[in-house]
Every structure is written in C-alpha cells, then in structure tokens.
Amino acid sequence: MQIERVSTGIIDSLIQGGIPSGSVVLVIGDPKSGKTTFQTQFLYNQVVMGGIPGLAILVDMPKKEFLNFSKDFGWDFSPVLDEFLYLVDAYSHRIKSAPKFSFSEDVIIDASNPFQISKFIRDTTTGLVSSGHSGQLVGIITSITPLFFESNIVDIYKFLEELKDIAHRYNQVWLIEVNSGIERAQVENTVKAIVDGIVEMRMFEEGRTLRRYIRVYGMRRTAHSLSWFPYEITPTGIVLRG
C-alpha cells in the first residue's frame, strides 16, 4: 500500500519523499540550530506553494515578528493569511500582556496549558470539516518548552495523544519544537516515545567553525538512516550539504 507523504522541501531525500500523512513530528535541537526556520520553511512550502491550509501556534514570538522573520528568507505569508493560514498568538499570554479578546484580535491561548492547545486545534479542524473541507492541514507549534516546566507529565502525555488522534484522523502533519538538553529528561523521553517522528538538529564547533548537522532519529512507516547530515541556513532557507 502506497503511503501518502507530505513534502518538507528540506529533508525529503532522507525520508522517502516526505512525512507520512497523519503524523506528529518532534523537531528537537540546540538553541539557534534552526528549528523555527525548519518549521517555517515547511509551512511555507505546504501553505503558499501547495495550497494546503495551515495553522501556526506562535509561542516564542509575536505574529509581526514571525511574519518579518519569514520575509527575511523570502517567505511571504501575507497573501494567504486568514484564508489558508491561521496564526495563533500564544506569545502574548506568556508575557502577560495579552490584549482583550475580540473577533478582530488574534485568538489568544495559553501555551503552558496543553488542553487549551489541543481544544483549539480540534475546534479549528471541526470548523474546517463543517465548511466542507476534509480537515487535512499542516501545523506547527513553535515551542512546547513551556509545557515541560509548567505542566505535569500526565497532562503532556494526554495532550500528545490528543494531537496524534487529530492528526491521524484527518491526515494532518504537525511539527512541534522543543530545545534539547532541558532539565526534565523524563518528560523529554516521554515525548520522544509518543510522537510519530523525531528530527534532531545540532551545532558543533569544529576548530573555529560552527557547523550544523541534522538527522532523522525516527519516522513511522519510513526507512531512513540514523546518520548526521550537514546543513546550512542560507538566505533562502535550510539546505542539506554533502
């Protein structure tokens, strides 16, 4: 049986052409290794270039900064905003300066509350289905690190199982970001055990040069190597080398 895959436009050569539809993939790595760049590049390739609905839950930057960050790489989301792409502000809640909600404001959710996140994703999917859409979309959560420090392990487990259920049922692909080396190793190991795939990004000092490497640690229903592959962050995004 042929597996439907969703192209990343970055590491497709490492994962038989793309991520299997209906997957939750953890993007884990060192700070400044390019995790958000990876997610944004994937989102742009699918939403703007592919015409697939997208949902971005912004945890570590406000909406304007995300859009400016994207434009730095030539990824302009403005033509599809609020039609094919929904940007959800969870950053303002984190810094305790969220504006009062109104229908003209971005939806504000608490990134440290896993059940708020999963409920919003399910409600958004249900809304798509009720409008005649299949419910298939691509989504990113720019960081779930707040969950590690402000939620207990049982709630994180339930959140990931809920997200997987939504992704599997509606053939969605979700990329969720977390920094490596966090203090709660037990939680990190739990997350790794639940998700459908893991992409690791690392930075190493080789002499006086800083080098970046990426590998696919795991991906369901996909043959892949565990080797590290060099990559660069170029003005147009992440590019594998060698």
BAKOLLO-316902 format. One line per 4 residues: number of its first residue (from 1); their letters; for each residue y, z, x of C-alpha. Coordinates in Angstrom, 2 decimals, m for minus. Each point is the difference from the previous one (the first is absolute). Example, Ala and Ser with C-alpha at 12.3 -4.5 7.8 and 13.67 -1.06 7.14 Angstrom:
1> AS> m4.50:7.80:12.30 ~ 3.44:m0.66:1.37
***
This chain:
1> MQIE> 0.00:0.00:0.00 ~ 3.36:m1.04:1.43 ~ 2.44:2.86:0.46 ~ 3.58:m0.53:m1.18
5> RVST> 2.33:0.93:2.83 ~ 3.73:0.61:0.22 ~ 1.67:m1.42:3.10 ~ 2.05:2.31:2.21
9> GIID> 1.51:m2.81:2.04 ~ m0.52:2.26:3.04 ~ m3.61:1.01:0.66 ~ m1.89:m2.49:m2.18
13> SLIQ> m1.89:m1.35:3.00 ~ m1.44:3.48:0.54 ~ m1.16:0.61:m3.59 ~ m1.57:m3.25:m1.18
17> GGIP> 3.21:m1.36:m1.50 ~ 1.52:3.03:m1.69 ~ m0.44:3.37:m1.71 ~ m2.59:0.03:m2.82
21> SGSV> 1.69:0.14:m3.41 ~ m0.21:3.45:m1.50 ~ 0.61:1.97:3.19 ~ 2.03:2.98:1.16
25> VLVI> 0.68:m0.35:3.73 ~ 1.36:2.70:2.28 ~ 2.46:m1.18:2.65 ~ 0.00:2.77:2.58
29> GDPK> 1.70:0.09:3.37 ~ 2.52:1.37:2.42 ~ 3.64:0.38:m1.05 ~ 1.92:m3.23:0.72
33> SGKT> m3.23:m1.96:0.37 ~ 1.00:m2.35:m2.84 ~ m1.80:1.41:m3.05 ~ 2.91:m0.63:m2.36
37> TFQT> 0.49:m3.45:1.52 ~ m3.68:m0.75:m0.67 ~ 0.29:1.12:m3.62 ~ 3.25:m1.87:m0.62
41> QFLY> m1.29:m3.21:1.56 ~ m3.11:0.18:m2.18 ~ 2.13:0.65:m3.08 ~ 2.30:m2.93:0.74
45> NQVV> m2.90:m2.39:0.61 ~ m1.56:0.85:m3.34 ~ 3.01:0.53:m2.28 ~ 2.55:m2.54:1.24
49> MGGI> m2.33:m2.60:1.50 ~ m2.96:0.51:m2.33 ~ 1.67:0.92:m3.29 ~ m2.11:3.13:m0.53
53> PGLA> 1.68:3.03:m1.64 ~ 0.75:2.78:2.46 ~ 0.80:3.70:m0.14 ~ 1.55:1.87:2.92
57> ILVD> 0.30:3.78:m0.08 ~ 2.64:0.86:2.61 ~ m0.52:3.44:1.50 ~ 1.73:m0.13:3.38
61> MPKK> 3.04:m2.17:m0.69 ~ 2.34:m0.81:m2.91 ~ m0.14:m3.33:m1.80 ~ 3.04:m1.51:1.75
65> EFLN> m1.35:0.86:3.44 ~ m3.38:m1.52:m0.87 ~ 1.61:m3.25:m1.12 ~ 2.17:m0.15:3.15
69> FSKD> m3.01:0.80:2.18 ~ m1.89:m2.88:m1.65 ~ 2.86:m2.45:0.49 ~ 0.03:0.79:3.73
73> FGWD> m3.33:m1.85:0.15 ~ 1.12:m2.77:m2.36 ~ m1.79:1.48:m3.01 ~ 2.41:m0.23:m2.91
77> FSPV> m1.34:1.72:m3.11 ~ 3.17:m0.43:m2.08 ~ m1.23:m3.08:m1.95 ~ m3.00:1.92:m1.36
81> LDEF> 1.42:3.50:m0.52 ~ m0.76:1.51:m3.40 ~ m1.94:m3.13:m0.98 ~ m2.91:m0.15:2.41
85> LYLV> 0.85:2.96:2.22 ~ 0.75:3.56:m1.09 ~ 1.48:2.37:2.57 ~ m0.52:3.64:m0.90
89> DAYS> 2.23:2.63:1.56 ~ m1.94:3.07:1.10 ~ 2.26:0.54:3.00 ~ 2.94:1.45:m1.95
93> HRIK> m2.22:2.66:m1.51 ~ m1.15:1.02:3.48 ~ 3.54:0.55:1.25 ~ 0.90:1.89:m3.18
97> SAPK> 2.77:m2.37:m1.01 ~ m1.65:m2.07:m2.69 ~ 2.44:m1.44:m2.52 ~ m0.46:0.81:m3.64
101> FSFS> m2.48:m2.36:m1.59 ~ 1.19:m2.74:m2.24 ~ m1.38:m3.42:m0.82 ~ 2.50:m1.54:2.41
105> EDVI> m1.25:2.14:2.91 ~ m3.14:m0.39:2.08 ~ m2.86:2.14:m1.22 ~ m0.16:3.20:2.01
109> IDAS> m3.34:1.58:0.77 ~ m0.95:2.96:2.16 ~ m1.95:m1.28:3.03 ~ m1.49:3.45:0.55
113> NPFQ> m1.55:m0.03:m3.48 ~ m3.11:m2.22:0.09 ~ m0.38:0.03:m3.76 ~ 3.52:m1.34:m0.57
117> ISKF> m0.79:m2.89:2.32 ~ m3.33:m0.90:m1.58 ~ 1.39:0.34:m3.53 ~ 2.88:m2.33:0.81
121> IRDT> m2.36:m2.58:1.50 ~ m2.32:0.17:m3.01 ~ 2.92:m0.22:m2.47 ~ 1.40:m3.01:1.86
125> TTGL> m3.40:m1.71:m0.05 ~ m0.43:0.74:m3.69 ~ 3.42:m1.52:m0.65 ~ m0.99:m3.18:1.81
129> VSSG> m3.21:m0.26:m1.99 ~ 1.76:0.58:m3.31 ~ 2.32:m2.91:0.82 ~ m2.96:m2.32:0.44
133> HSGQ> m0.41:0.32:3.77 ~ m3.36:0.74:1.61 ~ 1.32:3.14:1.70 ~ m0.67:m1.40:3.45
137> LVGI> 2.70:0.87:2.51 ~ 0.59:1.00:3.60 ~ 1.57:3.32:0.84 ~ 1.17:2.10:2.90
141> ITSI> 0.82:3.68:0.42 ~ 2.17:0.23:3.09 ~ m1.29:3.46:0.86 ~ m2.38:2.54:m1.49
145> TPLF> 0.74:2.51:2.75 ~ 1.80:2.34:m2.48 ~ m3.30:0.36:m1.87 ~ m1.66:1.35:3.13
149> FESN> 2.45:2.87:0.34 ~ 0.94:0.74:m3.61 ~ m3.24:m0.59:m1.94 ~ m3.42:1.56:0.21
153> IVDI> m2.99:m2.03:1.05 ~ m1.52:m0.09:m3.49 ~ 3.13:m1.59:m1.48 ~ 0.14:m2.59:2.79
157> YKFL> m3.65:m0.83:m0.64 ~ 0.62:m0.41:m3.74 ~ 3.06:m2.17:0.64 ~ m1.92:m2.38:2.28
161> EELK> m2.90:m0.23:m2.44 ~ 2.46:m0.80:m2.79 ~ 1.71:m2.66:2.11 ~ m3.37:m1.51:0.92
165> DIAH> m1.01:m0.10:m3.66 ~ 3.18:m1.91:m0.89 ~ m0.38:m2.37:2.96 ~ m3.67:m0.72:m0.69
169> RYNQ> 0.51:m0.47:m3.74 ~ 2.92:m2.42:0.30 ~ m0.76:m1.64:3.37 ~ 3.09:1.50:1.59
173> VWLI> 0.51:0.47:3.75 ~ 1.86:3.08:1.20 ~ 1.18:0.82:3.51 ~ 0.82:3.66:0.56
177> EVNS> 1.62:1.19:3.21 ~ m0.46:3.20:1.96 ~ 0.87:1.11:3.52 ~ m2.90:0.72:2.32
181> GIER> m0.35:3.36:1.69 ~ 1.14:2.06:m2.97 ~ m0.80:3.69:0.11 ~ m2.35:0.09:m2.97
185> AQVE> m2.93:m1.87:1.56 ~ m2.30:0.99:m2.87 ~ 2.24:m1.80:m2.46 ~ 0.23:m3.09:2.21
189> NTVK> m3.79:m0.15:0.26 ~ m0.31:0.36:m3.78 ~ 2.39:m2.89:m0.55 ~ m1.88:m2.18:2.48
193> AIVD> m3.27:0.72:m1.81 ~ 1.37:m1.01:m3.42 ~ 2.00:m3.18:0.61 ~ m1.52:m3.49:m0.02
197> GIVE> 1.45:m1.03:3.34 ~ 1.77:1.35:3.06 ~ 2.41:m1.87:2.27 ~ 1.03:1.89:3.13
201> MRMF> 3.13:m0.72:2.05 ~ 0.57:1.56:3.41 ~ 2.52:m0.09:2.84 ~ m0.94:0.52:3.64
205> EEGR> 1.99:0.12:3.21 ~ m1.43:m2.39:2.56 ~ 2.00:0.52:3.15 ~ 3.61:m0.39:m1.06
209> TLRR> m0.87:m2.11:m3.01 ~ m0.56:1.24:m3.56 ~ m2.81:m1.92:m1.67 ~ m1.21:m0.02:m3.57
213> YIRV> m3.59:m0.40:m1.18 ~ m1.60:m0.30:m3.42 ~ m3.55:0.20:m1.27 ~ m1.87:0.00:m3.28
217> YGMR> m1.88:3.29:0.03 ~ m1.63:m0.70:m3.35 ~ 0.17:m2.50:m2.86 ~ m2.45:m0.09:m2.88
221> RTAH> m2.11:m3.10:m0.48 ~ 1.45:m1.48:3.18 ~ m1.52:m0.75:3.39 ~ 2.48:0.92:2.72
225> SLSW> 0.28:1.12:3.59 ~ 1.00:3.51:1.05 ~ 1.82:m1.40:3.02 ~ 3.71:0.57:0.57
229> FPYE> 2.16:m3.13:m0.11 ~ 3.48:m0.26:1.53 ~ 2.93:m0.82:m2.25 ~ 3.75:m0.30:0.23
233> ITPT> 2.78:0.66:m2.46 ~ 2.04:m3.20:0.16 ~ 3.21:m0.96:m1.84 ~ m2.20:m1.53:m2.71
237> GIVL> m2.56:2.78:m0.29 ~ m3.26:1.17:1.54 ~ m1.96:m2.55:2.01 ~ m3.42:0.49:1.57
241> RG> m0.28:m0.94:3.68 ~ m3.00:m1.02:2.05
***
